[in-house]
Amino acid sequence: MRENRSRDRWFPYVVITLLLAVLAGGTTSGLVRHPQPQLVSEGIRHASVRSALGNEPYDDMVRHALADLDALTLPNGATLAGRNGPWRYVWPRDASFVAVARCAIGQYDKALDVLAFLNRVRPASGRWEARYTETGAHVGDGRTPQLDGSGWVLWATWFCRAGDKYWDMVRQSADEIVSELGPNGLPGASPDYWERPERDVTLGTVAPLLTGLRAAAGIATTLHHSPEAARWWTAAEKLSAAIDRVFGPDYPRIPAEATSFVEPGVEPVSLEGGRDAIVTVLGPPFAPARPVVSMAIDAAYDVLTQPNGGVTPGEDWRADGVSWTPQTALFALSAAARGDQATATALLTWLDHHRTTAGALPEKVNRDLQPAGEAPLAWTAALVILTDSALQNPLPIP
């Protein structure tokens, strides 16, 4: 009996020691598999930049972001995601955000240049390519077309009130979305901003498609194209209901595969799926506010925030402690548009503090709080401008 009591005393400590060793080994293995990302370049050093806005807390960051967008936008309207290597292409997603950011601060002519380029490369039918060269050619790197481009381009065209000028692009993109919706109200699998093949339909695809359909219906209504408006509103309602049914109420990256019911009175736990930063697109300024969506956005923000203070793209993203600035800025924009100024300003301040020495917003911030990846990154620059605008004046919601 005494021997058993002695074993009972030391046994928990042995178990804890073994568990800590396993965790330490796993952490070390993770750091080996995912080494610290490094900065590609410090960014563009501007001799002089002037803000299109007045003096406010983030004036310097906004000035640099605007100057960087000017440098990344070519005379033909092609807006490069970045200046170097694999970033030196035009993603419809990134370009759409740049157009919206410019319209938000009144730079309509520059925004129309971006939309004009997209209009020139638009697919006559089918999905938008993942990315284009600066001359508008297809990039033959094995990436398949990405359906979310249809939604982003429609949102940008609506935001900039350019539907009459680019009606053919609106009609083709909206009709492509409608044609992709299956009997269950959802499209099939498509790559999204994670830039990888997908077996399941993702929130990264359906959220921007819903925004795009609402935007297209709004354009059609304004232009008195009644048949198109009715068709696209109907499709938007069908897609919205399907998203709520299949992804709600947590709105993970992919639909949860199962739900665990522990016992009566205890909240069920969804298995698989994983939180994704793109849940922000289900709320303002991309869609009307709803309490269930706001709860999902706040929950995702809590889960995806990294020890270094920024945000990772998703719960199922690689666990390397690196923060990505576009997703951090998406949560900042969401907070600003939903009236949560404290979170919005905290995230903008974090982004401001982790710019490069040239003042550029980088793609990532590594575990040691150092800028990493490409700098400047057009998507992040556009999101920062939009967030700053949303803190000053409400942004329109389709």
C-alpha positions in Angstrom: 0.0 0.0 0.0 2.8 2.4 0.9 4.6 1.6 -2.4 1.4 2.4 -4.4 1.1 5.7 -2.6 4.6 6.6 -3.5 4.0 5.7 -7.1 0.9 7.9 -7.1 3.0 10.8 -5.9 5.6 10.7 -8.7 3.6 9.3 -11.5 1.8 12.6 -12.5 5.2 14.4 -12.6 6.6 11.7 -15.0 3.6 12.1 -17.3 3.9 15.9 -17.3 7.6 15.7 -18.0 6.9 13.3 -21.0 4.2 15.6 -22.3 6.4 18.7 -22.1 9.2 16.8 -23.9 6.8 15.8 -26.7 5.5 19.4 -27.0 9.0 20.8 -27.1 10.0 18.3 -29.7 6.9 19.2 -31.8 7.7 22.9 -31.5 11.3 22.4 -32.5 10.2 20.3 -35.4 7.7 22.9 -36.5 10.4 25.6 -36.4 12.7 23.5 -38.6 9.9 22.8 -41.1 8.9 26.5 -41.1 12.0 28.7 -40.7 11.7 32.4 -40.2 10.7 34.2 -43.4 13.0 37.0 -44.5 12.3 40.4 -46.1 12.6 40.4 -49.9 13.4 44.1 -50.0 12.9 47.2 -47.9 10.4 48.6 -50.4 10.3 51.8 -52.4 12.0 54.8 -51.0 10.0 57.9 -52.0 11.8 61.2 -52.2 8.6 63.0 -51.2 5.1 61.9 -50.6 2.0 64.0 -50.0 -1.2 62.7 -48.5 -4.6 63.0 -50.2 -5.9 63.1 -46.6 -5.6 65.6 -43.8 -3.5 65.2 -40.6 -4.6 62.2 -38.6 -2.9 59.4 -36.5 -1.9 57.3 -39.5 -1.1 60.0 -42.0 2.4 58.9 -42.6 1.5 55.2 -43.1 -1.4 56.2 -45.4 0.9 58.6 -47.4 3.4 55.8 -48.0 0.7 53.3 -48.8 -0.7 55.6 -51.5 2.7 56.4 -52.9 3.5 52.6 -53.0 0.2 52.0 -54.9 1.2 54.7 -57.4 4.5 53.0 -57.9 2.9 49.5 -58.3 0.3 50.8 -60.8 1.7 50.9 -64.4 0.5 53.4 -67.0 -1.8 50.8 -68.6 -3.6 50.4 -65.2 -2.0 47.1 -64.3 -1.6 47.0 -60.5 1.1 44.7 -59.5 0.8 42.8 -56.2 4.4 43.6 -55.5 7.6 44.6 -57.4 9.6 41.4 -57.2 9.6 37.9 -58.7 6.4 35.9 -58.0 4.6 39.0 -56.8 5.1 41.0 -60.0 1.7 40.0 -61.5 -1.9 41.4 -61.4 -4.3 39.5 -59.2 -8.0 40.5 -59.8 -8.5 40.2 -56.1 -5.7 42.6 -55.1 -6.4 45.0 -58.0 -10.1 45.2 -57.0 -9.1 46.3 -53.5 -6.8 48.9 -54.9 -9.6 50.3 -57.0 -11.9 50.4 -54.0 -9.3 52.1 -51.8 -8.7 54.8 -54.5 -12.4 55.5 -54.8 -12.8 55.7 -51.1 -10.5 58.7 -51.0 -11.8 60.3 -54.2 -9.1 59.1 -56.6 -11.7 58.0 -59.2 -9.5 58.5 -62.3 -6.8 56.3 -60.9 -9.4 53.7 -59.9 -10.9 53.6 -63.3 -7.5 53.0 -64.8 -7.3 49.8 -62.6 -10.8 48.7 -63.6 -10.0 49.4 -67.3 -7.2 47.0 -67.1 -9.4 44.4 -65.5 -12.0 45.0 -68.2 -9.4 44.4 -70.9 -8.4 41.0 -69.5 -11.9 39.9 -68.4 -12.9 36.3 -69.4 -15.6 36.2 -72.0 -16.9 33.2 -70.2 -15.7 31.2 -67.2 -13.6 32.1 -64.2 -11.0 34.8 -63.9 -7.4 33.6 -64.0 -5.5 33.5 -60.7 -3.2 36.3 -62.0 -2.1 38.1 -65.2 1.1 39.5 -66.4 1.5 43.3 -66.6 0.5 43.2 -70.3 -2.6 41.1 -69.5 -1.4 37.7 -70.6 -2.2 34.5 -68.8 0.5 33.3 -66.4 1.3 29.7 -67.2 2.4 28.5 -63.8 -0.1 25.8 -63.2 -2.5 27.8 -61.1 -6.1 27.2 -62.1 -8.6 30.0 -62.5 -10.1 31.3 -59.2 -13.8 31.9 -58.9 -13.6 34.5 -56.2 -12.3 37.0 -58.7 -15.8 37.4 -60.1 -17.0 38.5 -56.8 -14.2 40.9 -56.0 -14.3 42.6 -59.4 -18.1 43.1 -59.1 -17.7 44.7 -55.7 -15.0 47.1 -56.9 -17.1 48.1 -59.9 -20.1 48.8 -57.7 -18.1 50.7 -55.1 -16.6 53.0 -57.8 -20.0 53.5 -59.4 -18.6 52.3 -62.7 -21.3 49.8 -63.7 -22.5 51.7 -66.7 -18.9 52.0 -68.0 -18.1 48.3 -67.5 -21.6 46.7 -67.9 -20.3 43.8 -70.0 -17.7 42.9 -67.3 -20.5 43.1 -64.7 -22.9 40.9 -66.6 -20.3 38.3 -67.5 -18.9 38.0 -64.0 -22.3 37.9 -62.3 -23.7 35.3 -64.8 -20.6 33.2 -64.2 -21.3 33.1 -60.5 -24.9 32.2 -61.1 -23.9 29.4 -63.5 -21.5 27.9 -60.9 -24.2 27.6 -58.1 -25.3 24.0 -57.7 -28.7 22.6 -56.5 -27.5 23.1 -52.9 -26.9 26.8 -53.6 -23.1 26.6 -53.4 -20.5 26.5 -56.1 -18.0 23.7 -56.6 -14.5 23.8 -55.2 -12.1 26.5 -56.3 -8.7 27.9 -55.2 -9.0 31.1 -53.3 -6.6 33.6 -51.6 -4.7 30.7 -50.0 -3.5 30.0 -53.5 -3.7 26.2 -53.4 -5.9 23.5 -54.9 -9.0 22.8 -52.9 -11.2 19.6 -52.6 -14.0 21.4 -50.8 -15.8 24.7 -51.4 -14.3 27.3 -49.1 -15.5 30.4 -47.3 -12.7 32.2 -49.2 -14.8 31.6 -52.4 -18.4 31.9 -51.3 -18.0 35.1 -49.2 -16.7 37.3 -52.0 -19.2 35.7 -54.4 -22.1 36.8 -52.2 -20.7 40.3 -52.0 -20.3 40.3 -55.8 -23.8 39.2 -56.5 -25.3 41.9 -54.2 -23.1 44.4 -55.9 -24.1 43.3 -59.4 -27.8 43.4 -58.4 -27.3 46.9 -57.1 -25.7 48.0 -60.4 -28.4 46.4 -62.5 -31.1 48.1 -60.4 -29.5 51.5 -60.7 -29.1 51.0 -64.5 -32.7 49.7 -64.8 -31.7 46.3 -66.1 -34.6 44.6 -64.3 -34.2 41.0 -65.6 -30.6 40.9 -64.5 -31.3 42.6 -61.2 -34.0 40.0 -60.4 -31.8 37.1 -61.5 -28.8 38.2 -59.4 -30.8 39.1 -56.3 -32.4 35.6 -56.4 -29.0 34.0 -56.8 -27.7 36.1 -53.9 -30.5 35.0 -51.6 -29.9 31.4 -52.6 -26.2 31.6 -51.9 -26.7 33.5 -48.7 -29.1 30.8 -47.4 -26.7 28.1 -48.4 -23.8 29.7 -46.6 -25.8 30.0 -43.4 -27.0 26.4 -43.7 -23.7 24.8 -44.5 -21.1 27.1 -42.9 -23.1 28.7 -40.0 -23.1 29.5 -37.2 -19.3 29.5 -36.9 -18.5 30.1 -40.6 -15.2 28.1 -40.8 -13.0 27.8 -43.8 -14.7 24.6 -45.0 -17.9 23.2 -43.7 -17.5 21.3 -40.4 -17.4 17.6 -41.1 -19.1 16.6 -37.8 -20.5 18.1 -34.6 -19.7 16.6 -31.2 -22.6 16.8 -28.7 -20.9 16.4 -25.3 -24.0 16.3 -23.0 -27.3 18.2 -22.7 -26.7 21.9 -21.8 -23.2 22.0 -23.2 -22.5 23.8 -26.4 -21.7 21.4 -29.3 -18.2 21.5 -30.8 -17.7 21.5 -34.5 -15.0 19.2 -35.8 -12.7 20.2 -38.6 -13.3 23.3 -40.7 -11.0 25.7 -39.0 -11.4 29.5 -38.5 -10.4 31.7 -41.5 -9.7 35.4 -41.7 -12.0 35.7 -44.7 -15.0 35.4 -42.4 -14.6 39.2 -42.2 -16.1 39.4 -45.7 -19.5 38.2 -44.4 -19.8 41.5 -42.5 -19.4 45.2 -43.0 -18.2 46.8 -45.3 -18.8 43.8 -47.6 -22.2 42.8 -46.3 -24.8 44.1 -43.8 -24.0 43.5 -40.2 -25.6 40.5 -38.5 -25.0 39.4 -34.8 -24.2 35.8 -35.7 -21.5 36.9 -38.2 -20.1 39.5 -35.8 -19.7 36.7 -33.2 -17.9 34.5 -35.7 -15.6 37.3 -36.7 -14.7 38.1 -33.1 -14.1 34.4 -32.4 -11.9 34.0 -35.5 -9.9 37.1 -34.5 -9.3 35.6 -31.0 -8.2 32.2 -32.4 -6.0 33.6 -35.3 -4.1 36.2 -33.4 -0.5 35.2 -33.1 2.0 35.8 -30.2 3.6 38.6 -32.2 0.3 40.5 -32.2 -0.7 40.0 -35.8 -3.1 37.5 -37.5 -2.5 34.3 -39.4 -4.8 33.5 -42.4 -6.4 30.5 -40.9 -6.6 28.0 -38.1 -5.4 25.3 -40.5 -2.6 27.5 -41.9 0.9 26.4 -41.1 1.6 26.9 -37.4 4.7 29.0 -37.6 3.9 32.0 -35.5 4.1 34.3 -38.5 1.5 37.1 -39.0 0.3 38.1 -42.5 -0.5 41.8 -42.9 -3.4 41.4 -45.4 -5.4 39.3 -43.0 -4.4 41.5 -40.0 -5.6 44.5 -42.1 -8.9 42.7 -43.0 -9.7 42.4 -39.3 -8.8 46.1 -38.8 -11.2 47.0 -41.7 -13.9 44.8 -40.3 -13.6 46.3 -36.9 -13.6 49.9 -38.2 -16.7 49.2 -40.4 -18.5 47.6 -37.4 -17.8 50.5 -35.1 -15.1 48.8 -33.0 -12.6 51.6 -33.1 -10.5 50.2 -30.4 -9.6 47.0 -32.3 -9.3 48.9 -35.6 -6.8 51.4 -34.2 -4.9 48.8 -32.3 -4.4 46.7 -35.4 -3.5 49.8 -37.5 -1.0 50.8 -34.9 0.5 47.3 -35.0 0.8 47.5 -38.8 2.3 51.0 -38.5 5.0 49.8 -36.0 6.0 46.9 -38.3 6.7 48.7 -41.5 10.1 48.4 -43.2 12.8 51.1 -42.8 11.6 52.5 -46.2 8.1 52.9 -44.7 6.5 50.1 -46.7 3.9 47.6 -45.5 5.4 44.1 -45.8 3.6 40.9 -46.6 4.4 39.3 -43.2 5.8 39.9 -39.8 7.9 37.0 -38.5 8.1 35.5 -35.0 10.9 38.0 -34.0 8.6 40.9 -35.0 10.7 41.7 -38.1 9.1 42.6 -41.5 9.2 39.7 -43.9 8.1 38.7 -47.4 7.5 41.2 -50.2 7.3 44.9 -49.5 5.3 46.9 -50.4 2.3 44.6 -50.9 -0.6 46.2 -52.8 -3.4 44.3 -51.0 -2.2 45.4 -47.5 -1.6 49.0 -48.7 -5.2 49.2 -50.1 -6.7 47.6 -46.9 -4.8 50.1 -44.7 -6.2 53.0 -46.7 -9.7 51.6 -46.6 -9.5 51.0 -42.8 -8.3 54.6 -42.2 -11.2 55.8 -44.4 -13.7 53.7 -42.5 -12.6 55.2 -39.2 -13.4 58.6 -40.6 -16.6 58.0 -42.6 -18.8 54.9 -43.0 -18.1 52.9 -46.2 -21.0 51.9 -48.4 -22.2 48.3 -48.1 -23.8 46.4 -51.1 
